[in-house]
Amino acid sequence: MTADVGFRSERGPILISLMVTAALVAIDATVLATAIPTIVNDLGDFALFPWLFSVYLLAQAVTVPIYAKLSDVVGRKPIILFGIAVFLLGSILCGFAWSMPALIAFRAVQGLGAGAVQPMSITIVGDIYSLTERAKVQGYLASVWGISSVVGPLLGGTFAQLDAWRGVFFLNVPLCIIAGWMLIRFFHEKVEPRKHKVDYLGAVLLTASLTLIILAVLQGGQTWAWDSPQSFAAFGVGGLLLAAFVLAETRAAEPILPLWVFSRRLLLTTTLVGLGVGAILIGLTSYVPTYLEGSLGAPPLLAGLALGALTLGWPIAAAYSGRFYLRIGFKNTSLIGISLVVLGALTLAVFGATPSVVIVAISCFIVGLGMGLVAVPTLIAAQSSVPWNERGVVTGTNMFARSVGSAIGVAIFGAIANSIFGEGDAASLSPATITAGSTAVFVAVLVAAAAAVVAVVVMPRTPVARSAE
């Protein structure tokens, strides 16, 4: 029965509060990308701009498993409220940033909050709605992204053209306050408190390893040569710490990233899909505005709307994904989705050397449609395969994979672009140089999409009827 799914139902206020919470992430994703060229022109340090995304995603990635594990112990509500509070603090600090390094540091604070906001909202949906109901609820949540895909670029482009990019961050303040108040007022859960041990060692090892690996990728060929001692040391120590993290997780009483998740084929493949989704999304989000503004001289507002086509296509497809997977299954729906992603990425890569706002918008829209049909079904398939006390970890692992994919992806894409851009600032680069660098990134996005195809192909077929039970 889905008659009680809606704003007027008993769970309606909770749904509205989750939609407001989702708006935090949705608007932040679209509004910042549009303003990046203006921020760089104001603060300088063009070569550092990938860190605005990378450090945010790194902070988000390493905290998602911690928040997810704690939510299975103390409940979802305290975790998501804490995340909103930290995200609010980070947004205010970003608005007052005086330099690119300062802005990067404050983006890390935002990421610490985002690590709780998005996965907890998705987990709460999985807790209070059945599989069949989620097919309809997804339409409501998708509408948030649909509206944000239009509102975000419009606001970001407007702030950029008015040379008031700080408003991009202050925009989060009222949203955080509203989302927090609504969750406190309407969301209530019953949790039996129990003693737990936080996996501090795992958290430290994971953070340190990913930081060193991302640092090595972003600085390689820029601050130091790829074959330099610094490069070998960063990659080597990062790899050793990652191995130590895996070992620590096998011995931890309550690991932040339980290795049993990767022993189940469905969870492993959906996690790999999450990696690909994160990389593809950040590749387009961080470079499409720079590509259009730098190669064509397109105004920030127009560049933002072209990128907005991606976040418009995603919710449209996501809203209908429930109808698809209820009829043809999770895997078939995901296969259709990843095929569209490849088609859109291929179009963007092929026509990258001849910049066109229309072609970029169409390509982004196709990628967005595909994302809606692959990201949602794979996540719901994973959620539906486990009980409540494992759902937080499973959802968190999927979100963790998506964040890691984005964090490492933007580092790799940044290294590719910077190898062509060189050390000049945005204003000194010629349109041809920006076109060449951005096109190289789009080719890399196509490679990531092709890799995601493999993960979807080997994903096991899980009967929807069994998942609904």
DRENMIKE-411819 format. One record per residue: x, y, z of N, C-alpha, C in turn. Coordinates in steps of 0.1 Angstrom, whole numbers, plus 5000, padded with zeros to 4 digits. Atoms other than C-alpha are relative to their C-alpha. Example, Ala and Ser with C-alpha at 12.3 -4.5 7.8 and 13.67 -1.06 7.14 Angstrom:
% residues 2
500949885000512349555078500950125000/499149895000513749895071499250115008/
***
This chain:
% residues 469
500949885000500050005000500950135000/499349875001501350354991499150125003/500949894998498350555000500450105011/499649914989499950685032501350064998/498749935003503050815014499750134994/500349875005502851185010500150105011/499849894990502951525028498949995011/501150004990499551465045499949885008/500050124992500351125058500750025014/499449994987501551045093501550034999/498649985002505151035080500350134992/499849885008504651355059501050105005/499049904995506451595082501549955000/498650055001509451365083500550004986/499649995014509451345046500450144996/499749865003509451715043501350045006/498749964993512251755068501249934993/498950075008514351495048500250074987/499849925013513651695016500850135002/499249874997514952015032501449965003/498650054997517951815045500749974987/499450035013518551685009500450124993/499749885007518452034997501350065003/498749954996521552115017501149954990/499050065009523651874996499750034986/500449985014521751924964500450144995/499749865004522152304963501550035001/498649974998525652304976500849944988/499350065011526652064947499950084988/500249935012525252284920500550155001/499849864999525752634933501550035001/498549974999529552604941500749984987/499350035013530652454908499950124991/500249895009529252754889500850125004/499349884995531053004911501549985001/498650034999534452834910500950094992/499149915007536053044882500150145007/500049874994534953364900500850005013/499350024987536353234934501550004997/498650015003539653154917500650134996/499549875004539953494901500150095012/499949914988539353654935501149965009/499050054990541553434957501349964994/498750055006544153314932500249865002/499650144998545952984933499149914992/500850085009544252834903500349855001/499650144999546252514906499449925012/500550064988544752454940498549985000/501550015000541052474930499549865001/500550144998540652094927499949965015/500050034985541352084965498750045006/501349954994538052274971499049885000/500950125000536251954960500649885007/499450124995538851704970500049995015/500050004986539251805006498649985006/501350014995535551835011499549854999/500350145002535051484996500849915009/499150084991537951345016499450005014/500549994986536551475049498649925000/501350075000533051335039500249854999/499850145002534451005028500449935012/499450074988536450915059499150015012/500950004988533651015083498749934997/501250075003530750845065499949865007/500150134993531650495078499950025015/500149984986532050635113498650045004/501449954997528650815113499149884998/500950115003527050505097500049905011/499950104989528350275124499450055013/500649944988527350505152498550014999/501549995002523850545137499349875003/500650134997523350175140500049975015/499950024986524150205177499250105008/500749904992522850535190498750064992/501149955008520250605162500450104990/499749915012519950825131499950145004/500349864997518651145147501250085005/498949924995521551255168501250024990/498949995010524051185140499750104989/500349915011522151375113500050145005/500049864994521651675137501450055002/498649964998525351675145500650044986/499549975013526151675108499550134995/500549875005523851965100500750115008/499349904993525452165128501450034995/498649985005528952105116500050064986/500149945013527952175080499750155000/500349864998526452505092501250085003/498849944996529652595109501050024988/499149995012531752515078499550104990/500549915010529452715056500350145004/499749864996529853025077501550034999/498649985001533552985079500550024985/499749985014533752945041499650144995/500449875004531853265037500950115004/499049904996534553455055501449974996/498650045004537553285039500750114993/499249895006540353525030501149964990/499050055009542553295009499649874995/500450145005542352974989500449905010/499750104989544152775016499050005011/501049994989541752905042498649944995/501350055005538752825020500049854999/499850155001540152475014499849945014/500150054986540452425052498650005005/501449994996536852545058499149914992/500850105008535552325030500249865007/499850124993537052035050499049995012/501050004989534852135080498649974994/501350035007531852135056499949854997/500050145003532851785045499749915012/500250084988532851665081498549995003/501450004997529251765084499249924989/500650075011528251635049500149855002/499850154998529551295059498949945008/501150054993526551265082498650034993/501349955006523851455063499449914990/500650075011523351275031499849855003/500350144997523850905042498949985010/501150024989521650955073498650024994/501349975005518851105053499549884991/500350125008518950805029499749885009/500250124990519150555058498750025006/501349984993516150715075498949964990/501050045010514150675043499949854999/500050155000515150305042499449945013/500550054987514050275079498550015000/501449974998510550425077499149974988/500850035012509450325042500449864995/499850135006509049985026500650014986/499449995013510749894993499050054990/501049955009507449954974499750155002/500349864997506850284992501250094996/498949925004510350394985500050044985/500149975014509650374948499350144997/500849875001507150664953500750115008/499349904992509150844980501150064992/498949955008512050864956499650114991/500549895009509951084934500050145008/500049874992509551344963501450055001/498649964998513251334970500750054987/499449965013514151354933499650144997/500549865003512051674931500950105006/499149914993514451834955501250034990/498949995009517351764931499650074987/500549945012515251874901499950155002/500149854997514452214917501450065002/498749954997518052244929500850024987/499350005012519352174894499850134992/500349875007517652494882500450125009/499849904990517852704914501550025003/498650004997521452614922500950084990/499249935010523152724889499550154999/500549865001520853034888500650095011/499549924988521953144923501550014999/498650005001525553044917500550104989/499649915011525753224884499750145003/500349864996524053534898501050055010/499049964990526453544928501350034993/498849995007529353494904500150134992/500049895009528353764880499950135008/500049894991527754004909501250015008/498850014993531153914922499849995015/500450024986529553804955499949855003/500050144999530553444956499949955014/500150044986530553434994498549975004/501450034998526753434992499749854998/500250155003527053074978500049925013/499950074988528052965013499050045011/500949954990525853185034498549964997/501350055004522853045014499749875008/500250124992523352725035499450035014/500449974986522652905068498549985003/501450024997518852925066499549864998/500450145003518552575051500449915012/499650084988520552425080499150025012/500949974988518452595106498649944998/501350055002515152495090500149845000/499950145000516352135084500149945014/499850054986517552095120498850015008/501249984992514452245135498949894997/501050105004512152015115500349865004/499650134996514051705123499849985015/500250004986514051795160498549995004/501549994997510251865159499349874996/500950105005508951575138500649865000/499450145002511451285136500349945014/499850074987511351045166500349864997/499750145002512850705168500349945014/499850084988513150435194501349924998/498850075001516650315200500449955014/499550054987517950085227501550025001/498649974999521250225238500849885005/499150114995524149985242501450054999/498649965000527850005249500649974986/499350015013530050055218501450055001/498649965001533650095209500250074986/499749935012534550355184501449964994/498850045006537150245159500950124996/499149895002539550535163501249974992/498850045008542550355149499649994985/500450015014540650265117499750134994/500349865006539450625113501350074997/498849935002542950765117500849944988/499350075011544550505093499350034987/500749975012541850565067500250144996/499849855003542150945069501450024995/498649985004545950935067500349944986/499650075013546150685038499350074988/500749945011543550855016500650154998/499449865002545051205023501349994993/498750015007548551095012499849964986/500250045014547250914981499550114992/500649895008545151214970501050114999/498949905001548051454978501049964990/499150055010550351234957499550024986/500649995013547951244928499950154995/500249865004547251614929501350084998/498749925001550851734934501049944990/499150065009552451484911500050084986/499949935012553751664880499850155002/500149854997553152004897501050045010/499149964990554852054930501349924999/498850085002557151764924499749904988/500150095012557851514895499449875005/500650134997556051184893501049905005/499050104996559250994897501050055011/499249944990560551204925499949925013/500150074987561251074961498750045007/501249964993558351284974498849924995/501150075005555951114950500049855004/499950144996557250764958499649995015/500350004986557050844995498550015003/501549984997553450974994499249884996/500850115005552150684973500449885009/499650124992554250424993499450005014/500649994986553250545028498549995000/501550015001549650595017499549864998/500350145002549550235004500249925012/499850084988551050095035499050035011/501049974990548650285058498649944996/501350065005545750165036500049855004/499950144997546949805041499949985015/500150014985547349865079498550025004/501449984997543749995078499249874999/500750125003542449675063500349905011/499650094989544449475089499350045013/500649954988543049695117498549965001/501550035001539449635105499749865003/500350154997539849255108500149985015/499850024986540749305145499150095009/500849914992538449585156498749945004/501250054995535549505178498850054992/501149945008533249745159500750084989/499349935011535049835126499150104993/500849905007533950155109499749964986/500350065013534149965076500149855000/499950144999533249605082500349934987/499650075013534949375057499049904995/501050095005531949145056499250064988/500849945011530349405033500649964987/499350035013532949325006500049854997/500150155003532348945010498749964994/501350035007528848964996500050064986/499849955013528748994959499150124996/500949895003525749224957500550135006/499549884993527249464983501350054994/498749965006530649454966499850074987/500249945013529349534931499350135001/500749874998527049804943500950115005/499049904995529949964962500950044989/499249965012532049954930499350104991/500849905007529250124912500050145006/499949884992529250384939501350084997/498749945003532950454932499950074986/500149945013532250504895499150125000/500949894999529250724902500650135005/499449884994531250954924501150064991/498949955009534150984899499450084989/500749945012531851064870499450135004/500849884996529751314889501050115003/499149894997532751514902500850044988/499249965013534551504868499250104992/500849915007531651684852499750135008/500449894992530651904881501150105002/498849914998534152044886500650064988/499349955012535152104850499150054989/500949955010532052174829499950165000/500049864999531752534842501350074995/498749955005535452604837500249994985/499950035014535352444803499250114991/500849915008532452664790500450145002/499649864997533552984807501450034994/498749985005537152944796500249994985/499850025014536752814761499150094991/501049925008533653014749499850135006/500349884993533653294774498550015004/501450004995530153184785499950065013/500249954987528753374814499849895010/500250104990528653184847498649945001/501450044999524853174847499749894989/500350095011524753004813500849875002/499350134997527552754822499449925011/500750074989525752674854498749934995/501250065005522552604836500349874991/499650125008524352364811500449895010/499750114990525752174841498749965007/501250034994522352194857499149894993/500750115008521051964829500349865006/499750134994522851684847499249975012/500750024988521251734880498550024998/501450005004517951784862499649864995/500350135006518151454843500049895011/499950104989519151264875498749985007/501350024993515951334895498849954992/501050045009513751284865500049854999/499950145001515050934860499949935013/500150064987515350864897498549995005/501450004997511650954901499349884994/500650125007510750674877500749875001/499250124999513450434886499249895008/500750104992511150264912499049924991/500950075009508650174884500849904992/499250095008511450024864500549885008/499550114993513049814891499049915006/501150084996509749694904499549914989/500550085012508949554869501149924994/499050085007512249454854501249965009/498950044991514549424885501150115001/499049904998517449614899501150004990/498850015010520149484875499650064987/500449965013518249544843499850155000/500249864999517349894854501450075000/498649944999521049964863500749994987/499450025013522149824829499650114990/500549895009519950074811500650135004/499449884995521250354833501450024997/498549995003524950284829500250024985/499949995015524450254791499850154996/500249865003523050614791501150085005/498849934995525950734812501150004990/498950025010528450594787499750084988/500449935012526450744758500350155002/499849864998526451094774501550045002/498649974998530151074785500749994986/499350025013531150954750499750134991/500449885007529251244734500950125004/499249894994531051494757501449994996/498650025003534451344750500350024985/499949985014533951334712500050144995/500249875004532751684709500750115009/499449914991534951834736500950104993/499149915007537451984711499250124993/500849895006534552194696498950045010/500949964990532952364725498650054996/501449965003529152404724499249995013/500850014988526852494753498849904998/501250095003523952294736500549865002/499550134999526051984732500349965014/499750034986527352004767498849975009/501250024993523852044781499349874997/500750135004522451754761500849885006/499250114995525351534771499949985015/500250004986525051624808498649955004/501450044998521251564806499949844999/500050145002521851214792500749925011/499350064988524451134819499150005012/500949994988521951254845498949905000/501050105001519251034832500649865004/499350134997521650734834500349995014/499750014986522750824869498849975008/501350034993519150824881499649865000/500550145002518650474868501149905004/499050094995521950334881500350025015/499649974986522650504914498949965010/501150034991519250464930499749855001/500350144999518450104921501149925007/498950074993521949984932500050025015/500149974986521650154965498949945007/501250064994518150034972500249855001/499850145000519149684962500949965012/499150034989521949694988499350025013/500849984988519749845015499049895003/501150104998516949595010500549865003/499450144998519349295013500449985015/499550014986520149365050498950055010/500949954990518249415083500350145005/499849864995517949745103501450025006/498749984993521049695124501249994991/498950005010523149655092499850114989/500449915011521349915070500950135001/499249885000523350215083501449974995/498750035005526650045076500049984985/500150035014525549925042499850134992/500249875007524250275032501250085001/498749924998527350435047501149964991/498950055009529650205027499850054986/500349965013527850294995500350154998/499749865000528050665003501550035001/498649994998531650615014500749984986/499550045013532450454980499850124990/500249895009530850744962500850125003/499249884996532751004982501549974997/498650045004536050814977500250014985/499949985015535350794940500150144996/500049865003534751164939501350065004/498849954994537751244961501249964991/498950045009540251034941499850044986/500349965013538451114909500550144997/499749865002538851484913501550025001/498549995000542551434922500649964987/499550045012543151234891499750094988/500549915010541151464869500850135001/499249884998543051764885501449984995/498750025005546351604877500150004985/500050005015545351544841499950144995/500249875004544051894837501250095002/498849914997547052064854501249974992/498950035009549451874832499950074987/500249925013547952074803500050145004/500249864997547052394821501450065005/498749954995550552424837499750085013/500149934988551052664866499350144999/500649875001549252964852498750025007/501349984994546153124867498949994989/501150015009542753104851500050114989/500149895009542953444835501149994989/498950005009546253374818500049884990/500150125009545153044801499250044987/500749985013544153054764498849914999/501250095002540752914754500449874994/499650135006542552644734500649915011/499550084989544452534765499049955009/501150044992541352524786499249894993/500850105008539552334759500749865000/499250135001542452074756500049935014/500050064987542652024794498749945004/501450054996538851994799499749874992/500350115008538551754770500749875005/499350114994541251534785499349945012/500850044988539151524817498849924996/501250075004536051424798500349864994/499650135004537951134782500249915012/499850084988538951024817498749965006/501450034994535251044828499449894992/500450115009534450814798500649875005/499450124995536950564811499449955013/500650044987535450574846498649944997/501450065004531950514830500149864995/499850145005533250214811500449905011/499750094989534750074843498749965008/501250024993531350114860499149904993/500850105007529749904833500449865004/499550144995531849604844499349975013/500650034986530549634880498549974999/501450025002526949654868499749864994/500250135007527349354845500249885009/499750124991528749124873499150015012/501049984989526049254898499049884999/500950115000523948954908498550054999/501449965001520248954900499349965013/500750024987518249004932498550024998/501549985001514448934930499550115008/500649894992512649244940499049955010/501050064991509949034956500649965013/499350044988512448884980500650115008/499549884993513949224988498950075007/501149944994510549354996499649945013/500350074988510149095022500950045012/
***
